[in-house]
């Protein structure tokens, strides 16, 4: 690598994509530096997927303890202590942050624990004022929660702050209809909060299969979660007792203790200095080609900041492919087809491939198989909650082009099933596989 610069690669943002790119590039012999203004690990590890999933685990004990009595366990009346869970989750996040930093240190990556901005195609300015030169720049600053532009919006919080609440509120209003909104609706409900989900439109979980979305809505309503559709935020007023009054475009004002905004995430590009280097922005995101390169030859971007697919495993693959391409003499692109996804709602959703609507539009003739069943555990527990599995098949070839599930452990099952969809297997291949009994997953090979 050239000695004309301080570094061969300077990465702005030490999240999942940035850390992977740094590690792999260093492994290829590059002199790498990374700047992170908050904590190493990024959204997923610090304020996203990981702490959220730990809260989901904590929330599930509410139903598990209740169900345990039907299975012969003498469970006394229990009490949930939010500070215990909160502090333990923060402790685990701190541990993981240390492991990410250790990964960078072990690979001899220089870490600047401060904000960095772009001064030009080969220059980065640190918050301390120092100018660093570099052959390549990789922007991996991720995305940031969007906050509605309405009076009183400053009284609400986002998923960034939710993990640090001092106390557990009794009433929660959540704005949004995506996966973050539905996940926190399930979490807060299990923590004995009165939850109201407020949606600007008439649909939740856009992009997921309609039958699966409807099933989650039915189950959520049965659990006691309230919904208000076609209700854009008008204003939020703070009351004398500290509570909040929420005014929407539909129905009476809602009195609540907490407002959580889960109304999407925008690429975090403000103030980065992209315009100084002439980097092209498109629809609020950094525009890149299939190799994650911007219109400026020396500047690349990966992960949520490019708004291609906002998922941690995608950012990691993009970061890895970038490093192999630029420093490993192995040009690689990412295949964005058949990416599995999950919603850790209660119950959770797993999905891969085309929805029924997408398949009908693209293929014309499709064959749909469903299994609508009550999990064995629920029958003994006395719960009427039903699961739904769905296979979408090409009617002409029999190829399974989509799998959609809502059930306990759906994401765990879906990960393995996604391999079959990615591989192009057919319904006949599923039918030829002997069922693993008794399990929920066996329904995937028993649909007729």
GUKOLLUM-710674 format. One line per 8 residues: number of its first residue (from 1); their letters; for each residue z, y, x negated of C-alpha. Coordinates in Angstrom, 2 decimals, padded with zeros to 5 digits. Layout:
BEGIN
NUM	a	Z/Y/X | ...
This chain:
BEGIN
1	xxxxxxxx	000.00/000.00/000.00 | -000.60/003.59/-001.05 | 002.07/005.52/-002.95 | 000.64/008.83/-001.72 | 003.08/008.70/001.21 | 006.84/008.22/001.51 | 006.23/005.22/003.78 | 003.36/003.03/004.88
9	xxxxxxxx	004.67/002.97/008.46 | 007.01/005.28/010.32 | 008.15/003.99/013.73 | 009.58/006.41/016.28 | 011.89/004.44/018.57 | 013.94/001.33/017.72 | 013.53/-000.54/020.99 | 012.10/-004.02/021.42
17	xxxxxxxx	008.54/-003.06/020.49 | 009.48/-000.77/017.64 | 011.91/-003.21/016.02 | 009.44/-006.09/016.22 | 006.64/-003.97/014.72 | 008.97/-002.78/011.94 | 010.15/-006.27/011.05 | 006.69/-007.84/011.01
25	xxxxxxxx	005.08/-004.96/009.13 | 007.83/-005.14/006.51 | 007.22/-008.88/006.28 | 003.61/-008.10/005.43 | 004.79/-005.98/002.53 | 004.73/-002.52/004.11 | 007.31/000.16/003.32 | 008.72/000.85/006.77
33	xxxxxxxx	011.03/003.45/008.28 | 012.22/003.72/011.86 | 013.93/006.63/013.62 | 016.18/006.15/016.65 | 017.99/009.07/018.26 | 020.38/006.96/020.37 | 021.13/003.31/019.69 | 019.07/000.59/018.04
41	xxxxxxxx	017.88/-001.91/020.65 | 016.21/000.41/023.14 | 016.24/000.33/026.92 | 016.26/-003.44/027.36 | 019.24/-004.16/025.15 | 021.26/-000.96/025.56 | 020.70/000.24/029.15 | 018.32/-002.17/030.85
49	xxxxxxxx	017.56/-005.85/031.20 | 020.48/-007.24/029.19 | 023.44/-005.32/030.65 | 021.81/-005.48/034.10 | 021.56/-009.28/033.92 | 025.21/-009.48/032.85 | 026.16/-007.45/035.95 | 024.04/-009.83/038.05
57	xxxxxxxx	026.01/-012.78/036.65 | 029.24/-010.96/037.43 | 028.12/-010.19/040.98 | 027.20/-013.80/041.72 | 030.81/-014.91/041.36 | 031.55/-013.20/044.70 | 029.49/-015.78/046.58 | 030.24/-018.62/044.17
65	xxxxxxxx	034.01/-018.28/044.63 | 033.59/-018.23/048.39 | 031.29/-021.28/048.33 | 033.67/-023.15/046.01 | 036.16/-023.61/048.86 | 033.62/-025.73/050.75 | 033.35/-027.89/047.64 | 037.07/-028.63/047.58
73	xxxxxxxx	038.31/-025.91/045.26 | 041.51/-024.18/046.32 | 040.38/-020.67/045.41 | 042.97/-018.02/046.22 | 041.97/-014.60/047.48 | 040.43/-012.87/044.50 | 040.12/-009.27/043.38 | 037.31/-007.78/041.32
81	xxxxxxxx	038.18/-005.47/038.42 | 035.19/-003.30/037.53 | 036.58/-001.86/034.24 | 036.99/-005.39/032.84 | 033.36/-006.31/033.48 | 032.09/-002.88/032.42 | 033.94/-002.91/029.11 | 033.01/-006.52/028.33
89	xxxxxxxx	029.34/-005.76/029.00 | 029.51/-002.66/026.78 | 031.12/-004.82/024.10 | 028.29/-007.35/024.28 | 025.69/-004.58/024.13 | 027.40/-003.17/021.03 | 027.30/-006.63/019.43 | 023.57/-006.95/020.13
97	xxxxxxxx	022.94/-003.45/018.77 | 024.54/-004.57/015.54 | 022.27/-007.63/015.37 | 019.17/-005.47/015.86 | 020.31/-003.15/013.07 | 020.99/-006.18/010.90 | 017.43/-007.38/011.48 | 016.07/-004.05/010.27
105	xxxxxxxx	018.41/-004.02/007.25 | 017.58/-007.62/006.29 | 013.89/-006.73/006.29 | 014.53/-003.64/004.13 | 013.48/-001.23/006.88 | 014.87/002.28/006.37 | 016.66/003.49/009.51 | 017.09/007.16/010.39
113	xxxxxxxx	019.69/007.55/013.12 | 018.25/010.79/014.42 | 015.42/012.16/016.51 | 011.96/012.28/014.95 | 008.91/014.25/016.05 | 005.30/014.24/014.93 | 004.14/017.13/012.72 | 000.65/015.81/012.07
121	xxxxxxxx	-001.40/012.61/011.59 | 000.71/011.66/008.56 | 003.88/013.71/008.91 | 007.13/013.21/010.81 | 009.94/015.75/011.10 | 013.51/014.48/011.38 | 016.15/016.35/013.39 | 017.87/017.18/010.11
129	xxxxxxxx	014.77/019.18/009.16 | 013.43/016.76/006.59 | 009.66/016.14/006.57 | 008.62/012.54/005.88 | 005.04/011.52/005.04 | 003.58/008.22/006.18 | 000.24/006.45/006.22 | 000.66/005.26/009.80
137	xxxxxxxx	002.84/006.37/012.71 | 003.84/004.07/015.56 | 005.24/005.67/018.72 | 007.54/003.27/020.58 | 009.80/005.62/022.52 | 009.64/003.68/025.79 | 010.11/005.16/029.25 | 012.79/007.23/030.98
145	xxxxxxxx	014.06/007.16/034.59 | 012.31/009.57/036.95 | 014.51/011.92/039.01 | 013.20/013.41/042.28 | 012.65/017.15/042.40 | 015.01/018.07/045.22 | 018.06/020.34/045.67 | 021.23/018.55/044.59
153	xxxxxxxx	019.41/015.83/042.65 | 021.74/016.59/039.73 | 024.54/014.88/041.68 | 022.77/011.53/041.40 | 022.69/009.12/038.45 | 020.08/006.72/037.07 | 020.22/003.20/035.66 | 021.07/004.82/032.29
161	xxxxxxxx	024.50/005.90/033.55 | 025.31/003.13/036.00 | 026.74/000.84/033.32 | 029.40/003.40/032.44 | 030.86/004.24/035.87 | 034.56/005.09/035.73 | 035.29/003.45/039.06 | 033.40/001.28/041.52
169	xxxxxxxx	032.34/003.39/044.53 | 032.90/002.25/048.11 | 029.53/003.57/049.33 | 026.25/003.69/047.43 | 022.85/005.15/048.32 | 019.98/003.89/046.18 | 016.64/005.69/046.20 | 013.67/003.47/045.40
177	xxxxxxxx	011.99/000.27/046.49 | 011.14/-001.36/043.17 | 012.84/-004.07/041.18 | 015.59/-001.83/039.75 | 016.55/-000.56/043.21 | 016.69/-004.04/044.74 | 018.59/-005.48/041.79 | 021.32/-002.86/041.93
185	xxxxxxxx	021.45/-003.14/045.73 | 022.39/-006.80/045.28 | 024.87/-006.05/042.50 | 026.73/-003.28/044.34 | 026.78/-005.29/047.58 | 028.47/-008.23/045.87 | 031.01/-005.79/044.43 | 031.97/-004.97/048.06
193	xxxxxxxx	030.15/-001.64/048.29 | 028.39/-000.41/051.42 | 024.79/-000.16/050.21 | 021.90/001.80/051.71 | 018.46/001.52/050.16 | 016.30/004.59/050.88 | 012.54/004.29/050.42 | 009.98/007.07/050.47
201	xxxxxxxx	007.34/004.74/051.96 | 007.28/001.69/054.21 | 007.11/-001.07/051.58 | 009.38/-002.35/048.85 | 008.42/-004.26/045.72 | 004.78/-003.24/045.71 | 002.72/-005.72/043.71 | 004.75/-008.73/044.81
209	xxxxxxxx	003.56/-011.18/047.46 | 004.09/-009.92/050.99 | 005.79/-013.08/052.30 | 008.25/-013.07/049.41 | 009.03/-009.37/049.89 | 009.62/-009.93/053.59 | 011.98/-012.82/052.87 | 014.07/-010.68/050.52
217	xxxxxxxx	014.24/-007.94/053.15 | 015.40/-010.43/055.81 | 018.06/-011.93/053.52 | 019.25/-008.49/052.34 | 019.61/-007.27/055.93 | 021.53/-010.44/056.85 | 023.91/-009.81/053.95 | 024.59/-006.31/055.26
225	xxxxxxxx	022.46/-004.14/052.97 | 021.00/-001.25/054.97 | 017.46/000.09/054.61 | 015.88/003.39/055.51 | 012.08/003.49/055.23 | 009.71/006.48/055.21 | 012.64/008.67/054.18 | 011.84/011.02/051.28
233	xxxxxxxx	014.79/012.85/049.73 | 015.25/016.38/051.09 | 018.55/017.41/049.50 | 021.99/016.24/048.39 | 025.13/018.24/049.11 | 028.48/017.75/047.40 | 031.45/017.80/049.77 | 034.92/019.22/049.11
241	xxxxxxxx	036.41/015.75/048.64 | 033.79/014.94/045.98 | 031.68/012.73/048.23 | 027.98/013.35/048.74 | 025.90/014.00/051.84 | 022.30/012.83/051.55 | 019.56/014.32/053.71 | 016.30/012.39/054.04
249	xxxxxxxx	013.15/012.76/056.06 | 014.34/010.16/058.55 | 017.60/009.72/060.49 | 020.99/011.36/060.18 | 022.48/012.45/056.84 | 024.14/009.65/054.88 | 027.64/010.13/053.52 | 028.20/008.32/050.26
257	xxxxxxxx	030.23/008.21/047.06 | 027.34/007.57/044.68 | 023.60/008.24/044.63 | 021.52/006.10/042.28 | 017.90/007.05/041.57 | 015.66/004.05/040.90 | 012.40/005.83/041.63 | 010.33/004.68/038.67
265	xxxxxxxx	010.19/005.28/034.93 | 007.91/007.68/033.06 | 006.71/007.38/029.45 | 009.12/009.28/027.18 | 006.75/011.65/025.39 | 008.25/015.11/026.00 | 008.73/017.09/022.83 | 007.37/014.37/020.53
273	xxxxxxxx	004.79/016.68/019.01 | 001.85/014.54/020.05 | -000.22/017.64/020.75 | 000.22/018.81/017.14 | -001.56/015.70/015.94 | -004.13/015.85/018.74 | -003.05/012.60/020.41 | -004.72/012.12/023.78
281	xxxxxxxx	-002.49/011.78/026.86 | -003.74/010.19/030.08 | -001.75/010.24/033.34 | 001.44/011.06/031.47 | 001.14/008.18/029.00 | -000.24/007.82/025.48 | -003.82/006.59/025.70 | -004.55/003.66/023.38
289	xxxxxxxx	-007.30/001.11/022.79 | -006.91/-002.68/022.88 | -005.38/-002.56/019.38 | -002.76/000.02/020.50 | -004.47/002.78/018.48 | -004.65/006.33/019.83 | -007.63/008.62/019.35 | -006.00/009.66/016.05
297	xxxxxxxx	-006.82/006.98/013.49 | -003.37/006.88/011.87 | -001.27/006.96/015.05 | -000.55/003.96/017.27 | 001.70/003.39/020.29 | 003.17/000.30/021.94 | 005.42/-000.54/024.88 | 006.34/001.49/027.93
305	xxxxxxxx	005.24/004.77/026.36 | 001.64/003.57/026.91 | 002.34/002.52/030.52 | 000.19/-000.60/030.36 | 002.70/-003.22/031.48 | 006.32/-002.03/031.44 | 008.00/-005.28/030.38 | 010.05/-006.00/027.27
313	xxxxxxxx	008.19/-009.19/026.22 | 004.91/-007.27/026.47 | 006.22/-004.49/024.22 | 007.35/-007.11/021.70 | 003.92/-008.76/021.66 | 002.19/-005.41/021.33 | 004.43/-004.47/018.40 | 003.79/-007.80/016.69
321	xxxxxxxx	000.03/-007.62/017.23 | -000.04/-004.05/015.88 | 001.73/-005.08/012.67 | -000.52/-008.10/012.17 | -003.61/-005.98/012.82 | -002.75/-003.04/010.55 | -000.72/-004.71/007.80 | -001.40/-008.45/008.07
329	xxxxxxxx	-005.19/-008.47/007.87 | -005.21/-010.32/011.23 | -006.64/-008.12/014.01 | -005.09/-009.23/017.31 | -005.15/-008.00/020.89 | -002.87/-008.88/023.82 | -003.87/-010.98/026.82 | -002.40/-009.21/029.84
337	xxxxxxxx	-003.43/-011.84/032.38 | -000.93/-014.12/034.11 | 002.20/-012.32/032.90 | 005.24/-013.77/034.71 | 007.77/-011.36/036.15 | 011.10/-011.52/037.94 | 013.27/-009.45/040.23 | 016.96/-010.28/039.70
345	xxxxxxxx	017.79/-009.42/043.29 | 020.09/-011.60/045.37 | 018.40/-014.07/045.68 | 016.04/-013.52/042.75 | 012.25/-013.54/042.80 | 009.85/-015.09/040.30 | 006.11/-014.47/040.30 | 003.00/-015.16/038.23
353	xxxxxxxx	-000.70/-014.73/038.87 | -002.38/-013.41/041.99 | -000.66/-012.68/045.30 | -002.22/-014.05/048.46 | -003.79/-010.69/049.22 | -005.23/-010.32/045.71 | -006.60/-013.88/045.78 | -008.33/-013.39/049.14
361	xxxxxxxx	-009.93/-010.17/047.90 | -011.06/-011.65/044.59 | -011.86/-015.27/045.44 | -012.72/-015.12/049.13 | -011.68/-018.65/050.01 | -008.12/-019.65/049.14 | -005.74/-022.43/050.02 | -002.09/-021.51/050.54
369	xxxxxxxx	000.80/-023.96/050.24 | 004.38/-023.05/051.08 | 007.76/-024.69/051.09 | 010.41/-023.00/053.23 | 013.69/-024.80/052.63 | 017.45/-024.49/052.53 | 018.85/-025.29/049.08 | 021.16/-028.30/049.03
377	xxxxxxxx	024.04/-026.26/047.66 | 023.80/-023.90/050.64 | 023.94/-026.68/053.22 | 027.38/-027.80/052.06 | 028.48/-024.21/051.49 | 027.60/-023.43/055.11 | 025.11/-020.68/054.23 | 021.92/-020.30/056.24
385	xxxxxxxx	019.96/-018.55/053.48 | 016.51/-020.10/053.05 | 014.30/-020.18/049.97 | 010.51/-019.86/049.91 | 008.04/-021.19/047.34 | 004.35/-020.40/047.54 | 001.28/-021.71/045.69 | -001.97/-019.73/045.84
393	xxxxxxxx	-005.02/-021.90/045.08 | -008.74/-021.37/044.66 | -010.13/-023.34/047.62 | -013.28/-024.33/045.72 | -011.75/-025.53/042.46 | -008.17/-026.30/043.44 | -006.91/-024.16/040.53 | -003.44/-022.72/041.08
401	xxxxxxxx	-003.95/-018.97/040.59 | -000.53/-017.77/041.67 | 003.05/-018.96/042.17 | 005.61/-016.87/044.05 | 009.23/-017.87/044.62 | 012.43/-016.50/046.07 | 015.43/-018.74/045.58 | 018.47/-019.24/043.39
409	xxxxxxxx	017.29/-019.63/039.77 | 013.68/-018.75/040.72 | 013.04/-016.90/037.41 | 014.31/-019.87/035.39 | 011.98/-022.25/037.24 | 009.05/-019.83/037.26 | 008.94/-019.47/033.46 | 007.97/-023.14/033.08
417	xxxxxxxx	005.65/-023.07/036.10 | 003.87/-020.01/034.67 | 002.59/-022.19/031.82 | 000.69/-024.28/034.37 | -000.93/-021.21/035.93 | -001.83/-019.78/032.52 | -003.34/-023.13/031.55 | -005.49/-023.20/034.69
425	xxxxxxxx	-004.03/-026.38/036.17 | -004.96/-027.46/039.67 | -003.05/-028.43/042.80 | -004.02/-032.04/041.99 | -002.22/-031.70/038.64 | 000.89/-030.52/040.46 | 000.59/-033.39/042.98 | 000.21/-035.93/040.17
433	xxxxxxxx	003.54/-034.86/038.67 | 006.51/-036.92/039.83 | 009.26/-034.88/041.48 | 012.56/-034.34/039.67 | 015.06/-035.19/042.41 | 017.30/-033.71/043.65 | 016.32/-030.21/042.57 | 014.88/-027.05/044.08
441	xxxxxxxx	012.07/-027.08/041.53 | 010.71/-030.37/042.89 | 009.33/-028.41/045.86 | 006.59/-027.18/043.52 | 005.07/-030.67/043.33 | 005.75/-031.78/046.91 | 003.76/-029.22/048.92 | 001.17/-030.78/051.22
